[in-house]
Amino acid sequence: MQSTQNPLAVVTGASSGIGLELAKIAAEKGYDLIIAADEGDIDIAADSLRSIGVSVDTMQVDLSTKEGAADFAQFIIDKRRPVELLLANAGRGLGKGFLDQDLNEALHVVDTNVTGTIALIHILGNEMRARRAGRILITGSIAGFIPGTYQAVYNGTKAFLNSFSFALRHELKDAGVTVTCLMPGATETRFFERAHMLDTDVGQSEKDDPADVAKVGFDALMKGEGDVVAGWKNKLQTLMANVTPAGMLAEQHAKMAAPGTANS
């Protein structure tokens, strides 16, 4: 049953993994949804979400460009409904040594994780600030605290998002808009397959449940918290990263992310 009276949540990267789980929670809380991803599975996700009893609009769009972000933002604006929740979750990863990566693939990681994310937040964040209402959740990562040997570009983008989230939160602290950064660790999603990292130690290791990660993030968002690390092991890893020399962290990361380490 559709209702225009429900509040509206926007979720990117919602075709699977953490994004889909965030969308499920929002739907269960009574939010209508506008969801996006760069693959056709977004329509399958939408069907499952509609079964919860809320309105779901979808757009298959490449959010790695300013143009894609602008097109999606216009799609949202055309609905003429205020966005109460923006869950900016779209992201990409890429394994192997930087010089061994295809440069276009590496730049696509930067553009998806950084360019598209901040472009969408800039548009919808201005609308929220004008209304003095709204909540933003940005999916960062504990990877942002660690020099990512064999994931150098990905970890660098997450370091950016973590920092960006904290800064934007303080810029908006008196504007009626909250910003929360969700920082998960390795999670059971399609991330490692897409990043060509199934032959790595971290790619084959036990991972967190995306539903649990999403719940931690959504709860923090609704409480207006600034940041949250999902899982006690990840919290411990984050604490250790803050007191461990960068060179040592880079060496440790290599042991779990280097190609072929799954068999070592």
C-alpha positions in Angstrom: 0.0 0.0 0.0 1.5 3.3 -1.1 1.1 6.5 0.9 2.4 10.0 0.1 2.1 10.7 3.8 5.1 8.6 4.7 8.4 10.3 5.2 10.9 9.8 2.4 14.3 8.1 2.5 16.9 8.0 -0.4 19.3 5.1 -0.5 22.2 4.7 -3.0 24.0 1.5 -3.7 20.7 -0.2 -2.7 20.7 -3.2 -5.0 22.4 -5.5 -2.5 24.6 -5.6 0.6 24.6 -2.9 3.2 22.6 -0.5 1.0 19.7 -3.0 0.5 19.7 -3.7 4.2 19.5 0.0 5.1 16.6 0.4 2.6 14.8 -2.6 4.3 15.2 -1.0 7.8 13.9 2.4 6.5 10.9 0.7 4.9 10.1 -1.3 8.0 10.2 2.1 9.9 7.6 3.4 7.5 9.7 5.4 5.1 8.8 5.5 1.4 11.9 4.9 -0.7 13.8 6.3 -3.6 16.7 3.9 -4.4 19.5 3.8 -6.9 22.3 1.6 -8.2 24.3 1.2 -11.3 22.9 -2.3 -12.1 19.6 -3.8 -13.1 19.3 -5.7 -9.8 17.9 -2.5 -8.4 14.5 -3.4 -9.8 14.6 -6.8 -8.1 15.5 -5.1 -4.8 12.6 -2.7 -5.3 10.1 -5.5 -5.6 11.3 -7.0 -2.3 11.0 -3.7 -0.6 7.5 -3.0 -1.9 6.4 -6.2 -0.2 7.0 -4.4 3.1 4.2 -2.0 2.3 5.8 1.3 1.2 6.2 3.2 -2.0 9.5 2.5 -3.8 10.8 4.5 -6.8 14.0 3.3 -8.5 16.6 4.7 -10.9 19.4 2.7 -12.5 22.2 5.4 -12.7 25.9 5.7 -12.7 26.6 7.8 -9.6 30.3 8.1 -10.4 29.8 11.4 -12.2 28.5 14.8 -11.3 26.1 14.4 -14.2 24.8 11.0 -12.9 24.4 12.5 -9.4 22.6 15.5 -10.8 20.2 13.3 -12.9 19.4 11.3 -9.8 18.9 14.4 -7.7 16.5 15.8 -10.3 14.6 12.5 -10.3 14.2 12.9 -6.6 13.3 16.6 -6.8 10.6 15.9 -9.4 8.7 13.8 -6.8 8.1 17.1 -4.9 8.6 15.4 -1.5 11.1 16.4 1.1 14.0 14.0 1.7 14.1 13.1 5.4 16.9 10.6 5.2 19.8 10.4 2.7 21.8 7.2 3.0 24.8 7.7 0.8 26.1 4.2 0.5 27.1 3.7 -3.1 30.8 2.6 -3.4 33.4 0.6 -5.2 36.6 -1.2 -4.3 39.6 -2.4 -6.2 42.4 -4.8 -5.3 46.0 -5.4 -6.5 48.9 -3.0 -6.5 48.1 0.4 -7.7 50.5 0.3 -10.7 49.0 -3.1 -11.7 45.5 -1.7 -11.7 43.7 -0.4 -14.8 43.8 3.3 -14.4 40.2 3.8 -15.5 39.1 1.3 -12.9 41.0 3.0 -10.2 39.6 6.4 -11.2 36.1 4.8 -11.2 36.6 3.9 -7.6 37.5 7.6 -6.8 34.6 8.9 -8.8 32.0 6.5 -7.3 33.1 6.8 -3.7 34.0 10.5 -3.7 32.8 12.5 -6.7 29.3 11.1 -6.9 28.8 11.0 -3.2 29.7 14.6 -2.5 27.8 15.8 -5.6 24.6 14.2 -4.4 25.1 15.4 -0.8 25.7 18.9 -2.1 22.4 19.0 -3.9 20.2 17.3 -1.4 22.0 18.7 1.6 21.2 22.2 0.5 17.6 21.3 0.3 17.7 19.9 3.8 19.5 23.0 5.1 16.9 25.2 3.6 14.2 23.2 5.5 16.3 22.9 8.6 15.5 19.3 8.7 17.1 16.0 7.5 19.5 13.3 8.3 22.5 12.1 6.3 24.3 8.8 6.6 27.6 8.3 4.8 29.1 4.9 4.5 32.8 5.3 5.2 35.0 2.4 6.4 37.5 1.5 9.0 39.7 1.1 6.0 40.0 4.9 6.0 42.2 4.7 9.1 44.6 2.3 7.5 47.1 2.7 4.6 45.7 0.2 2.2 48.5 -1.7 0.7 47.0 -3.5 -2.4 43.9 -1.3 -1.9 45.6 2.0 -1.9 43.0 3.9 -3.9 40.0 2.4 -2.1 41.3 3.1 1.4 42.3 6.6 0.3 38.7 7.3 -0.7 37.3 6.0 2.6 39.8 8.2 4.5 38.3 11.1 2.5 34.7 10.1 3.3 35.5 9.6 7.0 37.1 13.1 7.2 34.4 14.7 5.0 31.6 13.3 7.2 33.1 14.7 10.4 33.7 18.1 8.8 30.3 18.4 7.2 28.6 17.4 10.5 30.2 20.4 12.3 29.4 22.7 9.4 25.7 21.8 9.8 25.5 21.5 13.6 23.3 24.6 13.9 21.3 23.9 10.7 18.9 21.3 11.9 20.7 18.6 9.7 22.7 15.7 11.2 25.5 13.8 9.5 26.5 10.3 10.6 29.4 8.2 9.3 29.0 4.5 9.3 32.4 2.7 9.4 32.1 -1.0 8.8 34.9 -3.5 8.4 34.9 -6.4 6.0 31.2 -7.3 5.3 29.6 -10.2 3.5 28.6 -8.5 0.3 29.7 -8.6 -3.4 32.4 -6.1 -2.6 35.4 -8.5 -2.8 34.1 -10.2 -6.0 33.7 -6.8 -7.7 37.1 -5.7 -6.4 38.8 -8.8 -7.8 39.9 -9.8 -4.3 38.6 -13.3 -3.9 42.1 -14.6 -4.0 43.1 -12.6 -0.9 43.1 -13.5 2.8 40.5 -10.8 3.6 38.5 -11.9 0.6 38.1 -15.4 2.0 37.9 -14.5 5.7 34.8 -14.5 7.8 32.9 -11.3 7.5 30.2 -9.3 9.2 26.5 -9.7 8.3 25.3 -6.7 6.3 22.0 -6.6 8.1 23.8 -6.2 11.4 26.0 -3.5 10.0 23.0 -1.6 8.5 21.2 -1.8 11.8 24.1 -0.3 13.7 24.4 2.5 11.1 20.6 3.3 11.0 20.3 3.4 14.8 23.3 5.8 15.0 21.7 7.9 12.2 18.4 8.2 14.1 20.1 9.1 17.3 22.1 11.8 15.6 25.4 10.3 16.4 28.5 11.6 14.5 30.1 8.2 13.7 29.8 4.6 14.5 32.1 1.6 13.9 30.1 -1.7 13.3 31.4 -4.7 15.3 33.6 -4.9 18.4 36.5 -6.4 16.4 36.4 -3.4 14.1 36.3 -1.0 17.0 39.4 -2.7 18.4 41.1 -2.4 15.0 40.2 1.2 14.8 41.6 1.9 18.2 44.8 0.1 17.4 45.1 2.0 14.1 45.1 5.3 16.0 48.3 4.3 17.9 50.1 2.2 15.4 52.8 3.7 13.0 51.5 4.1 9.4 54.3 1.9 8.1 53.4 -1.0 10.3 49.7 -0.6 9.4 50.6 -0.7 5.7 52.7 -3.9 6.2 49.9 -5.5 8.1 47.3 -4.6 5.4 49.5 -6.2 2.8 49.4 -9.5 4.5 45.6 -9.7 4.2 45.1 -7.9 0.8 48.0 -9.0 -1.4 46.9 -11.2 -4.3 47.3 -14.9 -3.6 47.3 -14.6 0.2 44.1 -16.6 0.4 46.3 -19.7 -0.3 49.1 -18.8 2.0 
